[in-house]
Amino acid sequence: MTPEGARTPRLIPDVLAEYGALTQQALLDYLPAGEPQA
């Protein structure tokens, strides 16, 4: 983590949310259609 990131903690949730959305989309694209999500 950089000091700049530490000075802007309010950006962390935004980054995590964006990363989570990208990860979820990647999983949806990877998994077969109709696969149950936990």
Z-matrix of the N, CA and C atoms (Angstrom, degrees):
N
C 1 1.472
C 2 1.529 1 110.15
N 3 1.314 2 116.17 1 139.12
C 4 1.460 3 120.05 2 179.70
C 5 1.517 4 109.63 3 -94.31
N 6 1.334 5 117.95 4 154.34
C 7 1.471 6 120.98 5 177.31
C 8 1.523 7 111.25 6 -56.14
N 9 1.324 8 116.48 7 -33.86
C 10 1.467 9 119.81 8 179.48
C 11 1.526 10 109.99 9 -61.23
N 12 1.337 11 115.95 10 -42.03
C 13 1.458 12 120.29 11 178.38
C 14 1.516 13 110.89 12 -64.36
N 15 1.338 14 116.82 13 -35.18
C 16 1.456 15 121.37 14 -179.61
C 17 1.528 16 110.39 15 -68.86
N 18 1.330 17 116.16 16 -29.58
C 19 1.465 18 119.48 17 -179.44
C 20 1.521 19 111.45 18 -78.76
N 21 1.334 20 116.83 19 -15.06
C 22 1.461 21 119.49 20 -178.78
C 23 1.525 22 110.58 21 -125.13
N 24 1.337 23 117.58 22 65.53
C 25 1.464 24 120.79 23 -178.20
C 26 1.520 25 112.30 24 -65.63
N 27 1.332 26 116.79 25 -20.92
C 28 1.461 27 119.87 26 -178.43
C 29 1.523 28 111.65 27 -68.75
N 30 1.330 29 116.61 28 -17.79
C 31 1.460 30 119.90 29 179.61
C 32 1.524 31 111.40 30 -83.26
N 33 1.335 32 116.19 31 -21.01
C 34 1.465 33 120.21 32 -176.12
C 35 1.534 34 112.04 33 -58.93
N 36 1.332 35 120.29 34 -48.71
C 37 1.472 36 119.93 35 179.15
C 38 1.518 37 111.81 36 -59.60
N 39 1.328 38 117.72 37 -35.73
C 40 1.461 39 120.63 38 179.43
C 41 1.524 40 110.21 39 -65.38
N 42 1.334 41 115.73 40 -42.96
C 43 1.465 42 120.27 41 179.84
C 44 1.521 43 110.18 42 -65.30
N 45 1.340 44 116.45 43 -43.82
C 46 1.462 45 120.25 44 -179.88
C 47 1.525 46 110.39 45 -64.46
N 48 1.316 47 116.67 46 -39.72
C 49 1.463 48 120.24 47 -179.88
C 50 1.526 49 110.36 48 -64.92
N 51 1.337 50 116.34 49 -43.33
C 52 1.465 51 119.87 50 179.98
C 53 1.526 52 109.90 51 -65.49
N 54 1.327 53 116.39 52 -44.27
C 55 1.464 54 121.03 53 179.79
C 56 1.529 55 110.18 54 -62.19
N 57 1.328 56 115.74 55 -41.92
C 58 1.460 57 120.05 56 179.64
C 59 1.521 58 111.30 57 -63.78
N 60 1.332 59 116.70 58 -40.15
C 61 1.463 60 120.77 59 179.61
C 62 1.526 61 110.29 60 -64.91
N 63 1.334 62 116.28 61 -42.43
C 64 1.466 63 119.95 62 179.69
C 65 1.524 64 110.39 63 -65.33
N 66 1.344 65 116.05 64 -40.31
C 67 1.459 66 120.13 65 179.84
C 68 1.519 67 110.49 66 -65.41
N 69 1.341 68 116.43 67 -43.47
C 70 1.463 69 120.34 68 179.92
C 71 1.526 70 110.33 69 -62.23
N 72 1.329 71 116.81 70 -43.54
C 73 1.460 72 120.84 71 179.96
C 74 1.526 73 110.02 72 -63.32
N 75 1.341 74 116.02 73 -40.51
C 76 1.467 75 120.09 74 179.36
C 77 1.530 76 110.18 75 -63.09
N 78 1.336 77 116.50 76 -40.74
C 79 1.461 78 120.19 77 178.98
C 80 1.520 79 110.44 78 -66.32
N 81 1.328 80 116.92 79 -41.30
C 82 1.461 81 120.33 80 179.54
C 83 1.525 82 110.31 81 -63.28
N 84 1.332 83 116.40 82 -37.13
C 85 1.465 84 120.16 83 179.21
C 86 1.525 85 110.50 84 -71.59
N 87 1.321 86 116.74 85 -31.65
C 88 1.462 87 121.50 86 -175.58
C 89 1.531 88 111.37 87 -80.99
N 90 1.331 89 115.73 88 -43.25
C 91 1.458 90 119.48 89 -177.30
C 92 1.524 91 110.33 90 -73.99
N 93 1.340 92 116.61 91 151.33
C 94 1.465 93 120.47 92 177.38
C 95 1.527 94 110.49 93 -64.34
N 96 1.310 95 116.71 94 150.68
C 97 1.465 96 120.72 95 179.87
C 98 1.525 97 109.29 96 -64.10
N 99 1.337 98 116.24 97 137.75
C 100 1.453 99 120.67 98 178.19
C 101 1.519 100 112.65 99 89.29
N 102 1.318 101 117.10 100 -0.19
C 103 1.470 102 119.83 101 178.41
C 104 1.532 103 109.31 102 -70.74
N 105 1.333 104 118.64 103 128.34
C 106 1.472 105 120.82 104 -178.68
C 107 1.526 106 111.56 105 -63.33
N 108 1.310 107 115.82 106 136.96
C 109 1.465 108 121.08 107 179.67
C 110 1.518 109 109.68 108 -99.05
N 111 1.318 110 117.38 109 133.72
C 112 1.465 111 121.15 110 179.59
C 113 1.520 112 109.84 111 -81.57
